């Protein structure tokens, strides 16, 4: 597709963004459908300034929002869709006639990834590591899962105490989900893994290029556990390798990433996303 004065701009706002595969999958999807769109990654430190810049541009259709801006971007938007407002985190911006509206596709993407892997959620206890924007989305999705009775309880471990406590406070205020929390420590991990059926890793540890980082000692993992890591680059993190070696069921971050990206594409274009093309691009990057 030729880039011209009518090309619609989509992009990624985050820091870092160099590892992102969003440009590859969205541009492949635009090309497949013959759309005059382009997707670029922007390293952003000043999210308020970035939003002011977006407002000054024409031909802008939407943006993905990633670490560390998913919560901080909210006050700078004109409107936040009900689910995203309830979660308190935005990973998608749609620009329509100069109006910026925030959405969250992380939540549905995570639930789809868990269900497609055959994981039973209702009545299960979940251990979540991390408390940032993606963790907020997944926690609220689990608490209000419309397809089942909901999980039995959630334990959140994270190093950022104000952020973690804020998430716990919001969950207790807006849902009936029993929630416990604490800092990440070996003893807290041991208890959480013992008492939970599902572990969801939502911190940046293990992301390219620091692929050998993990906050879960391999010795604590055991076969009763399903382990989902939302890190998708690399597709098999150290945590997932060690979980698989311990006999755990594992779910790659690529699955959540694909499903949330499909939902973003459809918000921007109002067309059904070519999910098969987007998956093929993802898989080819790690072949």
MOHU-V415821 format. One record per residue. N is the residue number from 1. RES is the residue in one small letter. SS is DSSP state (hx for helix, st for strand, lp for the rest). Layout:
n/res/ss
N/RES/SS
N/RES/SS
//
This chain:
n/res/ss
1/x/lp
2/x/lp
3/x/lp
4/x/lp
5/x/lp
6/x/lp
7/x/lp
8/x/st
9/x/st
10/x/st
11/x/st
12/x/st
13/x/st
14/x/st
15/x/lp
16/x/lp
17/x/lp
18/x/lp
19/x/lp
20/x/lp
21/x/lp
22/x/hx
23/x/hx
24/x/hx
25/x/hx
26/x/hx
27/x/hx
28/x/hx
29/x/hx
30/x/hx
31/x/hx
32/x/hx
33/x/hx
34/x/lp
35/x/lp
36/x/lp
37/x/st
38/x/st
39/x/st
40/x/st
41/x/st
42/x/st
43/x/st
44/x/lp
45/x/lp
46/x/lp
47/x/hx
48/x/hx
49/x/hx
50/x/hx
51/x/hx
52/x/hx
53/x/hx
54/x/hx
55/x/hx
56/x/lp
57/x/lp
58/x/lp
59/x/lp
60/x/st
61/x/st
62/x/st
63/x/st
64/x/st
65/x/st
66/x/lp
67/x/lp
68/x/lp
69/x/lp
70/x/lp
71/x/lp
72/x/lp
73/x/lp
74/x/hx
75/x/hx
76/x/hx
77/x/lp
78/x/lp
79/x/st
80/x/st
81/x/lp
82/x/hx
83/x/hx
84/x/hx
85/x/hx
86/x/hx
87/x/hx
88/x/lp
89/x/lp
90/x/lp
91/x/lp
92/x/st
93/x/st
94/x/st
95/x/st
96/x/st
97/x/lp
98/x/lp
99/x/st
100/x/st
101/x/st
102/x/st
103/x/st
104/x/lp
105/x/lp
106/x/hx
107/x/hx
108/x/hx
109/x/hx
110/x/hx
111/x/hx
112/x/hx
113/x/hx
114/x/hx
115/x/hx
116/x/hx
117/x/lp
118/x/lp
119/x/lp
120/x/lp
121/x/lp
122/x/lp
123/x/lp
124/x/lp
125/x/st
126/x/st
127/x/st
128/x/st
129/x/st
130/x/lp
131/x/lp
132/x/lp
133/x/hx
134/x/hx
135/x/hx
136/x/hx
137/x/hx
138/x/hx
139/x/hx
140/x/hx
141/x/hx
142/x/hx
143/x/hx
144/x/lp
145/x/lp
146/x/lp
147/x/lp
148/x/lp
149/x/lp
150/x/lp
151/x/lp
152/x/lp
153/x/st
154/x/st
155/x/st
156/x/st
157/x/st
158/x/lp
159/x/lp
160/x/lp
161/x/hx
162/x/hx
163/x/hx
164/x/hx
165/x/hx
166/x/hx
167/x/hx
168/x/hx
169/x/hx
170/x/hx
171/x/hx
172/x/hx
173/x/hx
174/x/hx
175/x/lp
176/x/lp
177/x/lp
178/x/lp
179/x/st
180/x/st
181/x/st
182/x/st
183/x/lp
184/x/lp
185/x/lp
186/x/hx
187/x/hx
188/x/hx
189/x/hx
190/x/hx
191/x/hx
192/x/hx
193/x/hx
194/x/hx
195/x/hx
196/x/lp
197/x/lp
198/x/st
199/x/st
200/x/st
201/x/st
202/x/lp
203/x/lp
204/x/lp
205/x/lp
206/x/lp
207/x/lp
208/x/lp
209/x/lp
210/x/lp
211/x/lp
212/x/lp
213/x/lp
214/x/lp
215/x/lp
216/x/lp
217/x/lp
218/x/hx
219/x/hx
220/x/hx
221/x/lp
222/x/lp
223/x/lp
224/x/lp
225/x/lp
226/x/st
227/x/st
228/x/st
229/x/st
230/x/lp
231/x/lp
232/x/lp
233/x/lp
234/x/lp
235/x/lp
236/x/lp
237/x/lp
238/x/hx
239/x/hx
240/x/hx
241/x/hx
242/x/hx
243/x/hx
244/x/hx
245/x/hx
246/x/lp
247/x/lp
248/x/lp
249/x/st
250/x/st
251/x/st
252/x/lp
253/x/hx
254/x/hx
255/x/hx
256/x/hx
257/x/hx
258/x/hx
259/x/hx
260/x/hx
261/x/hx
262/x/hx
263/x/hx
264/x/hx
265/x/hx
266/x/hx
267/x/hx
268/x/hx
269/x/hx
270/x/lp
271/x/lp
272/x/lp
273/x/lp
274/x/lp
275/x/hx
276/x/hx
277/x/hx
278/x/hx
279/x/hx
280/x/hx
281/x/hx
282/x/hx
283/x/hx
284/x/hx
285/x/lp
286/x/lp
287/x/lp
//
